[in-house]
Amino acid sequence: MSVVPASAGVARTATLGDPTGAEAVAAASKAADTARERAAGYLLATRLQQLPERAASRLGGEATGAVIT
């Protein structure tokens, strides 16, 4: 194993084996899944924050707290 500097300046260990090996593919897939989940969570949170603001602007500021029944 050798130490490869990461982009954030933190050292991480990495094997210098086959970059297309099964372990590398599995790690890349896991990283991609994590990134997709984080992006989806961020987009959902942003959208949920925007909905009341947009509703208020469409109603001329009358909707300050939407109640769903």
All heavy atoms as TSV, in Angstrom:
chain	resi	resn	atom	element	x	y	z
A	1	MET	N	N	0.840	-1.190	0.000
A	1	MET	CA	C	0.000	0.000	0.000
A	1	MET	C	C	0.874	1.238	0.000
A	1	MET	O	O	1.931	1.250	0.582
A	1	MET	CB	C	-0.896	0.041	1.237
A	1	MET	CG	C	-2.070	-0.825	1.179
A	1	MET	SD	S	-3.201	-0.341	2.476
A	1	MET	CE	C	-4.486	-1.457	2.079
A	2	SER	N	N	0.361	2.266	-0.620
A	2	SER	CA	C	1.062	3.539	-0.589
A	2	SER	C	C	0.085	4.615	-0.172
A	2	SER	O	O	-1.120	4.428	-0.226
A	2	SER	CB	C	1.645	3.856	-1.972
A	2	SER	OG	O	0.597	4.048	-2.893
A	3	VAL	N	N	0.613	5.741	0.236
A	3	VAL	CA	C	-0.225	6.852	0.666
A	3	VAL	C	C	-0.392	7.798	-0.516
A	3	VAL	O	O	0.580	8.229	-1.124
A	3	VAL	CB	C	0.393	7.586	1.869
A	3	VAL	CG1	C	-0.429	8.787	2.241
A	3	VAL	CG2	C	0.524	6.635	3.037
A	4	VAL	N	N	-1.654	8.073	-0.847
A	4	VAL	CA	C	-1.973	8.965	-1.958
A	4	VAL	C	C	-2.675	10.182	-1.374
A	4	VAL	O	O	-3.689	10.041	-0.688
A	4	VAL	CB	C	-2.910	8.258	-2.969
A	4	VAL	CG1	C	-3.269	9.192	-4.101
A	4	VAL	CG2	C	-2.251	6.998	-3.482
A	5	PRO	N	N	-2.165	11.393	-1.600
A	5	PRO	CA	C	-2.836	12.567	-1.039
A	5	PRO	C	C	-4.202	12.775	-1.675
A	5	PRO	O	O	-4.346	12.680	-2.894
A	5	PRO	CB	C	-1.887	13.726	-1.374
A	5	PRO	CG	C	-1.012	13.219	-2.458
A	5	PRO	CD	C	-0.975	11.739	-2.352
A	6	ALA	N	N	-5.199	13.003	-0.872
A	6	ALA	CA	C	-6.549	13.262	-1.360
A	6	ALA	C	C	-6.692	14.732	-1.721
A	6	ALA	O	O	-5.876	15.568	-1.347
A	6	ALA	CB	C	-7.569	12.866	-0.285
A	7	SER	N	N	-7.737	15.058	-2.435
A	7	SER	CA	C	-7.926	16.438	-2.879
A	7	SER	C	C	-8.142	17.393	-1.709
A	7	SER	O	O	-7.826	18.576	-1.803
A	7	SER	CB	C	-9.106	16.524	-3.850
A	7	SER	OG	O	-10.288	16.079	-3.207
A	8	ALA	N	N	-8.667	16.899	-0.597
A	8	ALA	CA	C	-8.916	17.748	0.561
A	8	ALA	C	C	-7.670	17.920	1.417
A	8	ALA	O	O	-7.714	18.579	2.446
A	8	ALA	CB	C	-10.039	17.169	1.401
A	9	GLY	N	N	-6.563	17.342	1.013
A	9	GLY	CA	C	-5.340	17.479	1.776
A	9	GLY	C	C	-5.170	16.409	2.838
A	9	GLY	O	O	-4.188	16.398	3.553
A	10	VAL	N	N	-6.110	15.487	2.944
A	10	VAL	CA	C	-6.037	14.419	3.922
A	10	VAL	C	C	-5.481	13.192	3.220
A	10	VAL	O	O	-5.925	12.830	2.143
A	10	VAL	CB	C	-7.435	14.104	4.495
A	10	VAL	CG1	C	-7.362	12.963	5.476
A	10	VAL	CG2	C	-8.021	15.342	5.137
A	11	ALA	N	N	-4.492	12.559	3.833
A	11	ALA	CA	C	-3.892	11.382	3.214
A	11	ALA	C	C	-4.823	10.191	3.356
A	11	ALA	O	O	-5.520	10.046	4.344
A	11	ALA	CB	C	-2.548	11.090	3.857
A	12	ARG	N	N	-4.844	9.351	2.344
A	12	ARG	CA	C	-5.624	8.120	2.402
A	12	ARG	C	C	-4.782	7.010	1.805
A	12	ARG	O	O	-3.925	7.245	0.978
A	12	ARG	CB	C	-6.946	8.251	1.656
A	12	ARG	CG	C	-6.796	8.540	0.193
A	12	ARG	CD	C	-8.152	8.807	-0.454
A	12	ARG	NE	N	-7.946	9.281	-1.811
A	12	ARG	CZ	C	-8.042	8.536	-2.883
A	12	ARG	NH1	N	-8.373	7.271	-2.767
A	12	ARG	NH2	N	-7.837	9.040	-4.079
A	13	THR	N	N	-5.034	5.795	2.239
A	13	THR	CA	C	-4.274	4.686	1.690
A	13	THR	C	C	-5.000	4.133	0.481
A	13	THR	O	O	-6.222	4.148	0.410
A	13	THR	CB	C	-4.088	3.576	2.739
A	13	THR	OG1	O	-5.362	3.147	3.156
A	13	THR	CG2	C	-3.269	4.060	3.911
A	14	ALA	N	N	-4.245	3.685	-0.488
A	14	ALA	CA	C	-4.826	3.107	-1.693
A	14	ALA	C	C	-3.914	2.023	-2.203
A	14	ALA	O	O	-2.702	2.086	-2.053
A	14	ALA	CB	C	-4.991	4.184	-2.750
A	15	THR	N	N	-4.501	1.029	-2.793
A	15	THR	CA	C	-3.700	-0.002	-3.408
A	15	THR	C	C	-3.394	0.422	-4.828
A	15	THR	O	O	-4.189	1.103	-5.469
A	15	THR	CB	C	-4.431	-1.352	-3.411
A	15	THR	OG1	O	-5.645	-1.200	-4.138
A	15	THR	CG2	C	-4.727	-1.829	-2.010
A	16	LEU	N	N	-2.246	0.022	-5.313
A	16	LEU	CA	C	-1.859	0.376	-6.665
A	16	LEU	C	C	-2.146	-0.774	-7.614
A	16	LEU	O	O	-1.454	-0.973	-8.600
A	16	LEU	CB	C	-0.374	0.757	-6.705
A	16	LEU	CG	C	0.001	1.985	-5.883
A	16	LEU	CD1	C	1.499	2.217	-5.925
A	16	LEU	CD2	C	-0.736	3.209	-6.391
A	17	GLY	N	N	-3.179	-1.528	-7.346
A	17	GLY	CA	C	-3.546	-2.670	-8.170
A	17	GLY	C	C	-4.320	-2.231	-9.404
A	17	GLY	O	O	-4.222	-1.100	-9.869
A	18	ASP	N	N	-5.093	-3.133	-9.932
A	18	ASP	CA	C	-5.874	-2.913	-11.140
A	18	ASP	C	C	-7.025	-1.945	-10.856
A	18	ASP	O	O	-7.920	-2.255	-10.077
A	18	ASP	CB	C	-6.423	-4.258	-11.630
A	18	ASP	CG	C	-7.225	-4.136	-12.907
A	18	ASP	OD1	O	-7.109	-3.102	-13.592
A	18	ASP	OD2	O	-7.958	-5.089	-13.221
A	19	PRO	N	N	-7.044	-0.748	-11.480
A	19	PRO	CA	C	-8.104	0.220	-11.205
A	19	PRO	C	C	-9.458	-0.203	-11.755
A	19	PRO	O	O	-10.464	0.400	-11.444
A	19	PRO	CB	C	-7.616	1.499	-11.892
A	19	PRO	CG	C	-6.691	1.042	-12.942
A	19	PRO	CD	C	-6.063	-0.228	-12.423
A	20	THR	N	N	-9.489	-1.242	-12.580
A	20	THR	CA	C	-10.763	-1.728	-13.100
A	20	THR	C	C	-11.178	-3.019	-12.423
A	20	THR	O	O	-12.101	-3.682	-12.867
A	20	THR	CB	C	-10.674	-1.957	-14.626
A	20	THR	OG1	O	-9.651	-2.924	-14.877
A	20	THR	CG2	C	-10.383	-0.672	-15.356
A	21	GLY	N	N	-10.499	-3.390	-11.356
A	21	GLY	CA	C	-10.812	-4.619	-10.631
A	21	GLY	C	C	-12.160	-4.543	-9.950
A	21	GLY	O	O	-12.787	-3.480	-9.833
A	22	ALA	N	N	-12.633	-5.680	-9.489
A	22	ALA	CA	C	-13.949	-5.775	-8.863
A	22	ALA	C	C	-14.067	-4.873	-7.640
A	22	ALA	O	O	-15.106	-4.233	-7.428
A	22	ALA	CB	C	-14.235	-7.223	-8.482
A	23	GLU	N	N	-13.014	-4.792	-6.830
A	23	GLU	CA	C	-13.069	-3.940	-5.634
A	23	GLU	C	C	-13.166	-2.473	-6.008
A	23	GLU	O	O	-13.913	-1.712	-5.386
A	23	GLU	CB	C	-11.842	-4.186	-4.763
A	23	GLU	CG	C	-11.828	-5.552	-4.109
A	23	GLU	CD	C	-10.585	-5.768	-3.265
A	23	GLU	OE1	O	-9.763	-4.834	-3.131
A	23	GLU	OE2	O	-10.435	-6.879	-2.734
A	24	ALA	N	N	-12.431	-2.065	-7.034
A	24	ALA	CA	C	-12.481	-0.667	-7.466
A	24	ALA	C	C	-13.851	-0.322	-8.030
A	24	ALA	O	O	-14.394	0.751	-7.760
A	24	ALA	CB	C	-11.399	-0.400	-8.506
A	25	VAL	N	N	-14.423	-1.235	-8.798
A	25	VAL	CA	C	-15.753	-1.011	-9.366
A	25	VAL	C	C	-16.793	-0.933	-8.253
A	25	VAL	O	O	-17.674	-0.060	-8.270
A	25	VAL	CB	C	-16.106	-2.108	-10.387
A	25	VAL	CG1	C	-17.550	-2.004	-10.837
A	25	VAL	CG2	C	-15.168	-2.037	-11.587
A	26	ALA	N	N	-16.688	-1.802	-7.270
A	26	ALA	CA	C	-17.627	-1.783	-6.146
A	26	ALA	C	C	-17.500	-0.482	-5.355
A	26	ALA	O	O	-18.513	0.116	-4.963
A	26	ALA	CB	C	-17.381	-2.982	-5.239
A	27	ALA	N	N	-16.281	-0.026	-5.126
A	27	ALA	CA	C	-16.076	1.226	-4.387
A	27	ALA	C	C	-16.625	2.412	-5.170
A	27	ALA	O	O	-17.253	3.309	-4.594
A	27	ALA	CB	C	-14.592	1.420	-4.101
A	28	ALA	N	N	-16.404	2.422	-6.480
A	28	ALA	CA	C	-16.918	3.519	-7.303
A	28	ALA	C	C	-18.440	3.510	-7.332
A	28	ALA	O	O	-19.074	4.569	-7.270
A	28	ALA	CB	C	-16.359	3.420	-8.716
A	29	SER	N	N	-19.032	2.337	-7.397
A	29	SER	CA	C	-20.495	2.231	-7.391
A	29	SER	C	C	-21.074	2.723	-6.070
A	29	SER	O	O	-22.084	3.437	-6.049
A	29	SER	CB	C	-20.926	0.784	-7.630
A	29	SER	OG	O	-20.561	0.373	-8.916
A	30	LYS	N	N	-20.423	2.356	-4.982
A	30	LYS	CA	C	-20.889	2.794	-3.661
A	30	LYS	C	C	-20.778	4.316	-3.528
A	30	LYS	O	O	-21.693	4.971	-3.030
A	30	LYS	CB	C	-20.075	2.104	-2.567
A	30	LYS	CG	C	-20.523	2.454	-1.171
A	30	LYS	CD	C	-19.726	1.705	-0.120
A	30	LYS	CE	C	-20.174	2.105	1.269
A	30	LYS	NZ	N	-19.402	1.431	2.307
A	31	ALA	N	N	-19.674	4.872	-4.014
A	31	ALA	CA	C	-19.491	6.320	-3.958
A	31	ALA	C	C	-20.537	7.037	-4.809
A	31	ALA	O	O	-21.076	8.069	-4.407
A	31	ALA	CB	C	-18.087	6.691	-4.414
A	32	ALA	N	N	-20.843	6.485	-5.976
A	32	ALA	CA	C	-21.853	7.089	-6.850
A	32	ALA	C	C	-23.237	7.026	-6.208
A	32	ALA	O	O	-24.004	7.997	-6.276
A	32	ALA	CB	C	-21.859	6.393	-8.205
A	33	ASP	N	N	-23.566	5.910	-5.576
A	33	ASP	CA	C	-24.855	5.777	-4.895
A	33	ASP	C	C	-24.978	6.792	-3.768
A	33	ASP	O	O	-26.024	7.438	-3.597
A	33	ASP	CB	C	-25.032	4.360	-4.344
A	33	ASP	CG	C	-25.266	3.329	-5.426
A	33	ASP	OD1	O	-25.625	3.710	-6.556
A	33	ASP	OD2	O	-25.073	2.123	-5.133
A	34	THR	N	N	-23.912	6.941	-2.987
A	34	THR	CA	C	-23.908	7.908	-1.894
A	34	THR	C	C	-24.089	9.319	-2.417
A	34	THR	O	O	-24.864	10.111	-1.858
A	34	THR	CB	C	-22.598	7.800	-1.084
A	34	THR	OG1	O	-22.484	6.473	-0.567
A	34	THR	CG2	C	-22.568	8.796	0.057
A	35	ALA	N	N	-23.406	9.647	-3.499
A	35	ALA	CA	C	-23.526	10.983	-4.087
A	35	ALA	C	C	-24.933	11.230	-4.587
A	35	ALA	O	O	-25.490	12.323	-4.405
A	35	ALA	CB	C	-22.520	11.144	-5.222
A	36	ARG	N	N	-25.544	10.230	-5.220
A	36	ARG	CA	C	-26.925	10.376	-5.705
A	36	ARG	C	C	-27.888	10.597	-4.550
A	36	ARG	O	O	-28.788	11.437	-4.620
A	36	ARG	CB	C	-27.340	9.143	-6.505
A	36	ARG	CG	C	-26.954	9.195	-7.961
A	36	ARG	CD	C	-27.629	8.073	-8.753
A	36	ARG	NE	N	-27.112	6.758	-8.413
A	36	ARG	CZ	C	-26.024	6.220	-8.944
A	36	ARG	NH1	N	-25.338	6.887	-9.841
A	36	ARG	NH2	N	-25.626	5.016	-8.578
A	37	GLU	N	N	-27.710	9.847	-3.460
A	37	GLU	CA	C	-28.587	10.002	-2.299
A	37	GLU	C	C	-28.452	11.392	-1.687
A	37	GLU	O	O	-29.450	12.019	-1.317
A	37	GLU	CB	C	-28.270	8.939	-1.258
A	37	GLU	CG	C	-28.704	7.546	-1.656
A	37	GLU	CD	C	-28.297	6.492	-0.644
A	37	GLU	OE1	O	-27.894	6.856	0.478
A	37	GLU	OE2	O	-28.388	5.299	-0.983
A	38	ARG	N	N	-27.225	11.869	-1.568
A	38	ARG	CA	C	-27.012	13.208	-0.997
A	38	ARG	C	C	-27.602	14.290	-1.888
A	38	ARG	O	O	-28.220	15.247	-1.409
A	38	ARG	CB	C	-25.521	13.470	-0.787
A	38	ARG	CG	C	-24.950	12.684	0.353
A	38	ARG	CD	C	-23.487	12.993	0.538
A	38	ARG	NE	N	-22.926	12.209	1.636
A	38	ARG	CZ	C	-21.670	12.202	1.950
A	38	ARG	NH1	N	-20.800	12.925	1.285
A	38	ARG	NH2	N	-21.247	11.453	2.957
A	39	ALA	N	N	-27.424	14.155	-3.188
A	39	ALA	CA	C	-27.964	15.146	-4.120
A	39	ALA	C	C	-29.487	15.137	-4.074
A	39	ALA	O	O	-30.126	16.198	-4.054
A	39	ALA	CB	C	-27.478	14.867	-5.539
A	40	ALA	N	N	-30.086	13.950	-4.030
A	40	ALA	CA	C	-31.539	13.850	-3.963
A	40	ALA	C	C	-32.072	14.468	-2.671
A	40	ALA	O	O	-33.079	15.179	-2.676
A	40	ALA	CB	C	-31.976	12.393	-4.076
A	41	GLY	N	N	-31.394	14.210	-1.566
A	41	GLY	CA	C	-31.812	14.791	-0.289
A	41	GLY	C	C	-31.719	16.301	-0.293
A	41	GLY	O	O	-32.610	16.999	0.196
A	42	TYR	N	N	-30.637	16.824	-0.880
A	42	TYR	CA	C	-30.470	18.272	-0.967
A	42	TYR	C	C	-31.556	18.881	-1.838
A	42	TYR	O	O	-32.161	19.901	-1.481
A	42	TYR	CB	C	-29.091	18.615	-1.532
A	42	TYR	CG	C	-28.943	20.064	-1.869
A	42	TYR	CD1	C	-28.733	21.014	-0.869
A	42	TYR	CD2	C	-29.049	20.522	-3.178
A	42	TYR	CE1	C	-28.618	22.360	-1.166
A	42	TYR	CE2	C	-28.938	21.856	-3.490
A	42	TYR	CZ	C	-28.719	22.769	-2.483
A	42	TYR	OH	O	-28.619	24.104	-2.789
A	43	LEU	N	N	-31.820	18.274	-2.994
A	43	LEU	CA	C	-32.842	18.812	-3.897
A	43	LEU	C	C	-34.225	18.762	-3.256
A	43	LEU	O	O	-35.011	19.703	-3.399
A	43	LEU	CB	C	-32.833	18.048	-5.219
A	43	LEU	CG	C	-31.594	18.257	-6.076
A	43	LEU	CD1	C	-31.612	17.307	-7.259
A	43	LEU	CD2	C	-31.498	19.698	-6.541
A	44	LEU	N	N	-34.531	17.684	-2.543
A	44	LEU	CA	C	-35.823	17.583	-1.868
A	44	LEU	C	C	-35.957	18.645	-0.786
A	44	LEU	O	O	-36.983	19.325	-0.690
A	44	LEU	CB	C	-36.001	16.186	-1.273
A	44	LEU	CG	C	-37.285	15.966	-0.485
A	44	LEU	CD1	C	-38.504	16.164	-1.371
A	44	LEU	CD2	C	-37.287	14.580	0.136
A	45	ALA	N	N	-34.931	18.816	0.024
A	45	ALA	CA	C	-34.979	19.823	1.092
A	45	ALA	C	C	-35.130	21.221	0.518
A	45	ALA	O	O	-35.907	22.041	1.038
A	45	ALA	CB	C	-33.717	19.741	1.942
A	46	THR	N	N	-34.422	21.499	-0.565
A	46	THR	CA	C	-34.524	22.809	-1.212
A	46	THR	C	C	-35.927	23.039	-1.748
A	46	THR	O	O	-36.512	24.107	-1.570
A	46	THR	CB	C	-33.490	22.928	-2.350
A	46	THR	OG1	O	-32.190	22.749	-1.798
A	46	THR	CG2	C	-33.566	24.277	-3.019
A	47	ARG	N	N	-36.488	22.028	-2.399
A	47	ARG	CA	C	-37.832	22.146	-2.966
A	47	ARG	C	C	-38.871	22.347	-1.869
A	47	ARG	O	O	-39.781	23.170	-1.999
A	47	ARG	CB	C	-38.154	20.901	-3.787
A	47	ARG	CG	C	-39.483	20.954	-4.468
A	47	ARG	CD	C	-39.509	22.025	-5.529
A	47	ARG	NE	N	-40.782	21.991	-6.216
A	47	ARG	CZ	C	-41.400	23.069	-6.645
A	47	ARG	NH1	N	-40.847	24.246	-6.519
A	47	ARG	NH2	N	-42.553	22.969	-7.249
A	48	LEU	N	N	-38.756	21.594	-0.790
A	48	LEU	CA	C	-39.715	21.734	0.308
A	48	LEU	C	C	-39.625	23.113	0.953
A	48	LEU	O	O	-40.629	23.643	1.434
A	48	LEU	CB	C	-39.494	20.641	1.347
A	48	LEU	CG	C	-39.870	19.231	0.898
A	48	LEU	CD1	C	-39.491	18.212	1.971
A	48	LEU	CD2	C	-41.342	19.137	0.565
A	49	GLN	N	N	-38.438	23.692	0.940
A	49	GLN	CA	C	-38.278	25.039	1.476
A	49	GLN	C	C	-38.894	26.077	0.530
A	49	GLN	O	O	-39.452	27.065	0.979
A	49	GLN	CB	C	-36.798	25.342	1.682
A	49	GLN	CG	C	-36.526	26.697	2.286
A	49	GLN	CD	C	-35.036	26.965	2.438
A	49	GLN	OE1	O	-34.214	26.304	1.818
A	49	GLN	NE2	N	-34.702	27.927	3.258
A	50	GLN	N	N	-38.805	25.833	-0.765
A	50	GLN	CA	C	-39.298	26.791	-1.750
A	50	GLN	C	C	-40.816	26.785	-1.887
A	50	GLN	O	O	-41.401	27.813	-2.233
A	50	GLN	CB	C	-38.692	26.503	-3.126
A	50	GLN	CG	C	-37.227	26.795	-3.229
A	50	GLN	CD	C	-36.649	26.330	-4.560
A	50	GLN	OE1	O	-37.307	25.625	-5.318
A	50	GLN	NE2	N	-35.417	26.729	-4.826
A	51	LEU	N	N	-41.457	25.665	-1.642
A	51	LEU	CA	C	-42.898	25.571	-1.871
A	51	LEU	C	C	-43.715	26.629	-1.124
A	51	LEU	O	O	-44.531	27.312	-1.738
A	51	LEU	CB	C	-43.397	24.161	-1.560
A	51	LEU	CG	C	-43.045	23.112	-2.607
A	51	LEU	CD1	C	-43.446	21.725	-2.110
A	51	LEU	CD2	C	-43.722	23.404	-3.928
A	52	PRO	N	N	-43.536	26.794	0.185
A	52	PRO	CA	C	-44.327	27.827	0.877
A	52	PRO	C	C	-43.986	29.238	0.387
A	52	PRO	O	O	-44.871	30.094	0.291
A	52	PRO	CB	C	-43.946	27.669	2.345
A	52	PRO	CG	C	-43.301	26.347	2.455
A	52	PRO	CD	C	-42.756	26.010	1.122
A	53	GLU	N	N	-42.717	29.463	0.050
A	53	GLU	CA	C	-42.319	30.783	-0.439
A	53	GLU	C	C	-42.990	31.092	-1.768
A	53	GLU	O	O	-43.490	32.204	-1.990
A	53	GLU	CB	C	-40.796	30.848	-0.589
A	53	GLU	CG	C	-40.048	30.698	0.719
A	53	GLU	CD	C	-38.559	30.458	0.534
A	53	GLU	OE1	O	-38.096	30.391	-0.616
A	53	GLU	OE2	O	-37.860	30.340	1.551
A	54	ARG	N	N	-43.044	30.118	-2.663
A	54	ARG	CA	C	-43.683	30.325	-3.965
A	54	ARG	C	C	-45.184	30.459	-3.818
A	54	ARG	O	O	-45.809	31.241	-4.522
A	54	ARG	CB	C	-43.333	29.187	-4.902
A	54	ARG	CG	C	-41.899	29.235	-5.332
A	54	ARG	CD	C	-41.589	28.168	-6.332
A	54	ARG	NE	N	-40.180	28.236	-6.706
A	54	ARG	CZ	C	-39.656	27.579	-7.710
A	54	ARG	NH1	N	-40.406	26.802	-8.457
A	54	ARG	NH2	N	-38.376	27.695	-7.984
A	55	ALA	N	N	-45.780	29.688	-2.928
A	55	ALA	CA	C	-47.222	29.790	-2.712
A	55	ALA	C	C	-47.574	31.177	-2.182
A	55	ALA	O	O	-48.562	31.788	-2.608
A	55	ALA	CB	C	-47.693	28.713	-1.746
A	56	ALA	N	N	-46.756	31.691	-1.269
A	56	ALA	CA	C	-47.005	33.022	-0.713
A	56	ALA	C	C	-46.881	34.092	-1.789
A	56	ALA	O	O	-47.679	35.032	-1.837
A	56	ALA	CB	C	-46.032	33.309	0.429
A	57	SER	N	N	-45.905	33.959	-2.666
A	57	SER	CA	C	-45.738	34.973	-3.712
A	57	SER	C	C	-46.873	34.908	-4.721
A	57	SER	O	O	-47.300	35.934	-5.245
A	57	SER	CB	C	-44.387	34.801	-4.412
A	57	SER	OG	O	-44.358	33.610	-5.148
A	58	ARG	N	N	-47.397	33.727	-4.994
A	58	ARG	CA	C	-48.520	33.596	-5.935
A	58	ARG	C	C	-49.816	34.142	-5.346
A	58	ARG	O	O	-50.666	34.642	-6.066
A	58	ARG	CB	C	-48.721	32.135	-6.307
A	58	ARG	CG	C	-47.666	31.618	-7.233
A	58	ARG	CD	C	-47.939	30.203	-7.634
A	58	ARG	NE	N	-46.861	29.720	-8.478
A	58	ARG	CZ	C	-46.644	28.463	-8.756
A	58	ARG	NH1	N	-47.439	27.536	-8.253
A	58	ARG	NH2	N	-45.636	28.102	-9.536
A	59	LEU	N	N	-49.960	34.036	-4.040
A	59	LEU	CA	C	-51.179	34.507	-3.390
A	59	LEU	C	C	-51.027	35.926	-2.860
A	59	LEU	O	O	-51.864	36.397	-2.096
A	59	LEU	CB	C	-51.557	33.563	-2.248
A	59	LEU	CG	C	-51.900	32.133	-2.662
A	59	LEU	CD1	C	-52.111	31.266	-1.433
A	59	LEU	CD2	C	-53.126	32.112	-3.550
A	60	GLY	N	N	-49.978	36.592	-3.240
A	60	GLY	CA	C	-49.780	37.965	-2.807
A	60	GLY	C	C	-49.367	38.093	-1.360
A	60	GLY	O	O	-49.666	39.074	-0.705
A	61	GLY	N	N	-48.696	37.086	-0.831
A	61	GLY	CA	C	-48.225	37.152	0.541
A	61	GLY	C	C	-49.231	36.718	1.564
A	61	GLY	O	O	-49.007	36.827	2.760
A	62	GLU	N	N	-50.387	36.208	1.133
A	62	GLU	CA	C	-51.427	35.811	2.076
A	62	GLU	C	C	-51.109	34.493	2.789
A	62	GLU	O	O	-51.523	34.294	3.908
A	62	GLU	CB	C	-52.758	35.650	1.339
A	62	GLU	CG	C	-53.262	36.936	0.730
A	62	GLU	CD	C	-54.492	36.710	-0.129
A	62	GLU	OE1	O	-55.118	35.651	0.037
A	62	GLU	OE2	O	-54.806	37.573	-0.937
A	63	ALA	N	N	-50.379	33.611	2.140
A	63	ALA	CA	C	-50.082	32.295	2.724
A	63	ALA	C	C	-48.776	32.359	3.500
A	63	ALA	O	O	-47.706	32.343	2.924
A	63	ALA	CB	C	-49.994	31.243	1.635
A	64	THR	N	N	-48.882	32.463	4.807
A	64	THR	CA	C	-47.664	32.502	5.628
A	64	THR	C	C	-47.343	31.141	6.190
A	64	THR	O	O	-46.205	30.857	6.473
A	64	THR	CB	C	-47.812	33.510	6.780
A	64	THR	OG1	O	-48.967	33.147	7.552
A	64	THR	CG2	C	-47.960	34.915	6.236
A	65	GLY	N	N	-48.329	30.307	6.372
A	65	GLY	CA	C	-48.102	28.948	6.858
A	65	GLY	C	C	-49.147	28.030	6.271
A	65	GLY	O	O	-50.293	28.067	6.667
A	66	ALA	N	N	-48.778	27.239	5.295
A	66	ALA	CA	C	-49.731	26.373	4.625
A	66	ALA	C	C	-50.136	25.239	5.544
A	66	ALA	O	O	-49.314	24.646	6.212
A	66	ALA	CB	C	-49.109	25.819	3.343
A	67	VAL	N	N	-51.424	24.954	5.559
A	67	VAL	CA	C	-51.954	23.851	6.342
A	67	VAL	C	C	-52.585	22.870	5.369
A	67	VAL	O	O	-53.467	23.224	4.594
A	67	VAL	CB	C	-53.017	24.338	7.359
A	67	VAL	CG1	C	-53.602	23.151	8.122
A	67	VAL	CG2	C	-52.409	25.349	8.303
A	68	ILE	N	N	-52.118	21.644	5.415
A	68	ILE	CA	C	-52.645	20.615	4.538
A	68	ILE	C	C	-53.558	19.734	5.371
A	68	ILE	O	O	-53.157	19.202	6.401
A	68	ILE	CB	C	-51.508	19.785	3.925
A	68	ILE	CG1	C	-50.604	20.684	3.105
A	68	ILE	CG2	C	-52.074	18.658	3.070
A	68	ILE	CD1	C	-49.360	19.993	2.594
A	69	THR	N	N	-54.794	19.588	4.926
A	69	THR	CA	C	-55.759	18.748	5.670
A	69	THR	C	C	-56.151	17.558	4.875
A	69	THR	O	O	-56.013	17.478	3.713
A	69	THR	CB	C	-57.013	19.545	6.056
A	69	THR	OG1	O	-57.592	20.063	4.876
A	69	THR	CG2	C	-56.657	20.662	7.001
